[in-house]
Amino acid sequence: MSEEISEVEQMRAVASDRLVWLRLMEKAVNDIDSVMVSLKRDIHEISQQVAKRNADLQLEKLEEENEIIED
């Protein structure tokens, strides 16, 4: 009987170890997902700023060209 208890205790220990690893991996995946969401948000914001800047530069260039043509 003590042999069976020992075997059960070993199985519990293995199951416990696996659970610890599983929780660790789950946390890592969640952390990576959070970083990816933040990175995508930052990239989108920067892209919008660059697009606005480029649009403003194009507008200024067109206005300057129109002034030259009108003169």
N, C-alpha and C positions, 0 to 999 in steps of 0.2 A: 504494500500500500504506500509506503514512503517513497518507493520508486515512482509510482504514479503521480504523487503530489509533486515530486521534483520535476517530472516531465511537464506537468501542468504549469508549474511556476516558470519553467524555461519558456514554454509557449507564451505565457503572459508577458514575460520579459521581452521576447522577440516582438510580440504585438505592440508593446509599449514603445519599443525602439522605432518600429515602423511608423507609428502614429506621430512620434516626435519629428521624424524626417518628413512625413507628409505635411504636417503643420508648417514646418520650416519652408518647404517648397511652395506651399500655398501662399505664405506671406511674401516670399520672393516674387512670385508671379503677380500678386496684387501690387507690390511696390513697383515692379517694372511697368505694369499697366498704368499706374498713376503717373509715372515719369513720362511715358509715351503720350498720354493725354495732355500733360503740361507742355511737352515739347511741341506737339502738333498745334496747340493753342498759340504758343509763342511764335512758331513759324508762320501761322496764319496772320497774326498781328503784324509781324515784320513785313510780310508780303503785301499786306494792305498799305502799310506806310510807304513802301517802295513804289507801289503802283500809284499812290496819290502824288508822291513827289515827282514821278515821271510824267504824270498827267499835267501837273502844274508847270513843269519845264516845257512840255509840248505847247501848252497854252501860251506861255510867255514867248516862246519862239514864234508862234503863229501871230501873236499880237505885234511883235517886232517886225515881222515880214509885212503885215498889213500896213503898219506905219510907214515903212519904206515905200511901198507901192502907192500909198495915198500922197506922199510927198512928191 
